[in-house]
Amino acid sequence: MIREFFSLNYDKNIRLCDLSRHLCLSDMQTQRLIKKYTGMTFGEYLLHQRMTVVQNLMETTSMTLAEIARYVGYNSYCGFWKAYKKFKQEMEKQELSAQTET
């Protein structure tokens, strides 16, 4: 249910309390479940969901980055760009970490 909620709402301005209401749980219980099943916090998982869509759109469409930003729920291109850069840096760190472990 958690993944489905994010899949259906990543493009909206959602908050933890929205998911909590959807699951009929407290915010704390919801946060624990998200962490348990995704390994991420609410904000991290929302960012991950959005950036997965961003990468797919960048590869499969001719949409501009500004259009993609609006499509995935960012009102500000600047805010989108900061989040995208942060996400890319985290992905690069994970890739480097995985390479050094092997």
N, C-alpha and C positions, 0 to 999 in steps of 0.2 A: 504494500500500500504506500510505503514511503517513496519508493522509486517511482511509482506511478504518479503520485502527487507532484513530484518534481518534474517529471516528464510532461505533465499536462500544464504546469504553471510556471516553468522557468522563465517565461517571457513577461511575467507579471511582477509587480512590486509586492512579493510575498514576504511574510515574516514567520518566525517560529510559531507565534501564536495562531497563525492561520492553519498551519499543519496540526498544531495541538488541538484546535477546535475540530478539525476534520477527523482526527483519530479519537476524539473525546478523552484526551489525556491532559495532564498538566504540562506546562512548558518543560519542566525538569525531566519528567518521564519521557517526553518526546525527544529531547536532546540526547538522553541516554540511549534510546532506541536507535536514533540516527547514527550515533557514534558506534554502537554495537554492530549494526548491519552494513555500514558504509566505511567505517574507520575514519570518518570526517565529522566536523561540526556542521551545523545547519548551513552557515555561511560558506564554508569550504565546499560542501556538496553542491550548493546552488551555483557557485562559481564553476565548479567542475562540469556540471550539467550544461551551463550556458556555453562554456568554452568548447565543449565537445561539439555542440551545434555550430559554433563559430567556425571551428576547423573544417567541419563537413561543408558548410556553406562556402567557405573560401576555396575549397577544392572543387566544388561541383556547380557553382553558380558564377555569374558575372556581376553579382551585387557588389557595390562599393562597401568599404568598411563602415562608413556612416550608416548605410542601409542595414547592414548586418547588425550593427550596434543597436539600432532601434528594434530590429526583428527579435533580438534575444532579450529585450527588456531594459536597455539602458536609455535613459533620457538624455544623457550627456555623452558626447563622443569622447570627451576628455576622461570621464569616469570609466568608460569602456576601455580606452587605451591603457590606462593605468592598470586595470584589472587584467587585461590581456597580457601585458608585459610581465606582471607578477606571476600569472599562470605559466607563461612560457619559461620563466626563470625556474619555477618549481619543477616543471617537467624536465628541464635540463639537469637539474640537481639530482632528480630521481634516476635519470638515465645514467649519469656519471656514477652514482652510487651503485647501481646495478652492474655496471661494467667493472667496477673495482672489486666487487664481491666475487666475480668469476675468475 
